[in-house]
């Protein structure tokens, strides 16, 4: 008679192999859906070339910023494909993890961000996408086992705020018109862009230098906080409106489009200290 422990071991191994095959199949299905979303965000158009007259009547900081960011005669893109490296952490004082990511960005329609995250112990691959008012965030272990999967209205509203904030990486998306309006800011170096991402309102305040280069962009964004209602679909976290800021430390011009390439992202809660959670350097950018 076979040793019962051997039988249990074979059954366990078979279950693990079967489970691995199921997870691998689910990951392939998920990746196909991500690719469908990427392609939906990339729209081939015949855009008009940019002219400085388009921004002549804007508040001075907005005019300065857009004239600095888009060279005259450039065909205006509707999407960006970005490559970046950097660091991320999930709590104040937490370990900074290495990030290597690619992103398809098409404000205000959406984005797909795909990354590899490496720490001292664990390495994960992950994605976040937003399109048509819906978002999902998923991180995988060994490329096939989902460790974190979050969705629901809180995740979608927060992702809409991310799309709004990252409009600075595609400055053509901040040209006036198409339901976007520029208003004066609080001083001579700031202006506010008013628009919506899906059904989520956005009021993006930019601060610029004298030459029009971007210093920071901020807005009220729906995001995780110690206060507010708990959403189990979002991983059990609490969400609420809070200030969110992107700071720019260096810029680069790619085919006539100038964008921040060294930046950080920070949550600014009403109570408690600021929480800088993301630092990145954009190493490549192409526009369509």
N, C-alpha and C positions, 0 to 999 in steps of 0.2 A: 504494500500500500504506500502511496506517495505521502511524504511528510506534509501535514496540513499547513505548516508554515511556508513550504514551497508553493503550495496551491494558492495561498493568500498572496504571496509575493508576485506570482504570475498574474493573478487577477488585478492586483494593484498596478502592476506595470502596464497591463492592457488598458486599464481605466485611464492611466495617465497618458498613454499614447493616444487613446481615443479622444480624451479631453483636449490634448494638444492639437489634434487634427481639427476638432470643432473650432477651437479658438483661432487657429490659423485661417480657417475658412471665414470666420467672422471678421478677422482683420483684413482679409482680401476684399470682402464686401464693403467694409468701412472705407478702405483706400479707394475703391472705385467711386464711392459716393463723394469723397473729397475731390477726386479728379474731375468729376462732373461739376462740382461747385466752382472749382478753379476755372474751368472752361466757360462757365456761365458768367463769370466776372470779367472775362477778357472779351471785350466787344471790339471787333474790327470796324473802324469808322474812317471817314475821310474828313478829319478835323480841319478847321480853319487855322491859319497861322496867327500867332499871337501878335497883337499890336498894342503899343503903349496907350493908345486912345481908349482902349477898353477899360482902363483903370483910372482915367484922368479925373473923374468926378468922385472918387472914393475918399473917405477920410485919409488924411495924409499918411499916417503909419501904415494903413492897409495898402495904399498906392505904392509907398516906398518898398514894402515887403514884396508885393507881387511883381513890381518892375525889377527888383533885384533877383527874384527867384526864377523868372521865366524870361529867356532872351527873346527879343523881337524876332519874328519870323519863324519861331519854333512851332511845329505842328503839335497842337495841344493833345496830350495823351489822356486816356480815361482810366488807365490802370498802370500799376507799377509791380515789377517783380524784383524783390529785394533779397539780398543775402546778408546775414549779420552774424556776429559772434559777440559774446558778452557774458553777463552773470545775472542770476536771479536768486531771490530768497523768498520764503513764504511767511516769514514773521520777523518783527524787529529783533535784532541781535542774532538771527539765524545764520546758518552756514550759507555763504555765497556759492552757488552751484554754477558750473560752466554751461553755457548755452551755445549751440550752433544751430542756426535756424534759417529757413527760407519762408518768404511770405509773398502771396499775391494780394495786392491791396487795390480796391476800387471804390473809394468813398463817393457818395454815401451808401453805395449798394452793399458793400460787404468786404470780407477778407477771408483768407485761409492762411494760418500761421502753423508751420510744421517745424518741430524742433527736436533735438537730442539734448538731454539734460544729464550732466555727469557730476556726481558728488564723490566723496571719499569712499563711500560704501556701495552706492546704488547708481545705476545708469538707467534712464528711461527715455522712451520716445513719446512725443505728445503732439497734439494738434488742438487748435481752436479755430472754429469757423463761424461766420455770421453771414446770412443771406436771407432776403425776404422776411426780415423781422424775427428769424429764428437762429439760435446759436447753440453750440455744443462744445464742450471741452472734454478731452479724453487723453489719459496718459497710460502707456503700455509698458509692461515688464517683459523682457525677452521678445519684444516686437509683437507679442500675440496675446498676452494676458492683461486685460484692462484692470488697472489699479484704481484709477480715478475716472469717473464718468459723470459729468454734471450737465444738466440742461434745465429748461423751465424758464418762466418769465423773468426771474431775477438774473439768471445767466445771460439771457438774451438782451435785457435792458443794459446790463453792464457792458456787454460786447458792443452794443450800439455806441456807448460812450467811448469805447476804445477806437472804433472806426472814426468817430468825430475827432478825437485827439490826434490820430495818425494822419488826418488830412494834410498836415504839414509836410508829410513825406510824398505828397502828390499835389503841389501847389496849384496846379491847374484846376483841381476840384474846388478851390476856394475863390475862383473868379465869380464876380457877381452874376446874378441870373440863376435860372434853374432852382428857384425857391431858396436862394441864398442872398442875404442882405448884409452889408457892412454898416456898422454904426461906430461913432467915435468912442474911444475908451476914456479912462479917467485922467489921462495925461497925454502929452504930445508924442509919446513913444508907444502907445497902446491903441488897439482897435478891437472891436468885437464882431465876429461873424455869427449871424443868426440863421440856423437851418435845422432840418430834421434828418435823422437817420431812421428809416422806417417810420414808426410812430413816436420815436423818442426825441424830444426837443433837445437842441444843443445850442449853447451860447459859448463859443470858443473865443477866449481873449488871448491875443498875441501881443508880445512885447518885442520890439525890434530896436536894433542899433541905428545910429545915424545913417549908415549906408544901406539900411533895409534888411540886413542879415537878422535872422531870428534868434532871439535870446531865450524865449520861453513861450509855451502855450498852455492855457489852463481852462478848466471848465468844471461845472458840477457834474459828477458822474455817479451813477448808481453802482455801489460796490460793497464788498464785505466790510462789516463793522462789528464792534462789540454790542451795538444797539440795533433795534429794529426786529421785525418778525423773522422767525426761522423758516427757511425753505429747504425741506428735505431733498427735493429734486436737485438743488444746488449744492448738495453735499452736507446739508444740515447747518449751513452758515447763516449769520444774520446780515441783512443787507439794508442800506439806506443811502441817501444822497450825501455826498461829501466832495470836498475839493480835490481835484486831481491835476497834477502839473507835469509837463514834460520840459526839461531844460536842455538847451542846445549848447555844446561846447566847441564844436567845429563843424564846418560845412564843406561840401564838394559839389562840383558841377558835372553832371552826366548829360552829354548831348544837349546842352543848353538849358537843362533844368537843375537848379541849385537847391539842395536839401541838406538838413542836418545829417551828419554821419557819425558824430559822437554825442550820445545823449543819455539821459537818465529819466526814469519815471517815478513819481512820488505821490503817495496818498497823503492828504492833509486833513485828518479828522478834526471835528470841532473840539473834541476833548482828547488830550494826549498828544504826544510828539509826532512830528512828521515821520512817515515810513517810506524811505526810498527802497524800492524792491527790485528795480531792473536797471541795468547799465548795458549799453550796447554800442557797438561800432558797425556801421553799415559798410561792407566791403565791396558790394556790387549793386548797381541799380540799372534796370532797363525799363523803358516806358513804351506803352502801346496806346 
